[in-house]
Amino acid sequence: MWIGGGSIICPGVTIDEGSTIGAGSVVVKDIPPYVFAAGTPARSSGPCAEPPLLSGRADPWAHSGASRSAAAQGWPP
């Protein structure tokens, strides 16, 4: 699950696994799994990922050539 900055999640709302909430959204209803939702009020605009795409990769950074953090690169020197 990813929640964009400045989003407001109302009490009692459930955001399911794999969902993404756009920045500045106001979530007033439950969000189903693996969808992108944004707006005021937040509405689902479609799937953002399928569970099979995510389940096969334990480390999403493994094949990107990028490190997880600056500390992993030995920063600061």
HUMOGI-V155436 format. One record per backbone hydrogen bond with DSSP energy under -0.5 kcal/mol. CO is the residue of the C=O (numbers start at 1). NH is the residue of the N-H. If there is no record, write none. Layout:
# HUMOGI-V155436
co->CO nh->NH
co->CO nh->NH
This chain:
# HUMOGI-V155436
co->2 nh->21
co->4 nh->7
co->5 nh->24
co->7 nh->9
co->8 nh->10
co->8 nh->27
co->10 nh->13
co->14 nh->16
co->14 nh->31
co->16 nh->19
co->17 nh->34
co->19 nh->2
co->20 nh->37
co->21 nh->4
co->22 nh->25
co->25 nh->8
co->25 nh->27
co->26 nh->28
co->26 nh->41
co->26 nh->42
co->27 nh->10
co->30 nh->32
co->31 nh->16
co->32 nh->35
co->34 nh->48
co->34 nh->49
co->35 nh->20
co->36 nh->45
co->36 nh->46
co->37 nh->22
co->38 nh->43
co->39 nh->26
co->43 nh->38
co->46 nh->36
co->50 nh->53
co->50 nh->54
co->51 nh->55
co->52 nh->56
co->54 nh->57
co->56 nh->58
co->58 nh->60
co->59 nh->62
co->61 nh->64
co->61 nh->65
co->69 nh->73
co->70 nh->73
co->70 nh->75
co->71 nh->74
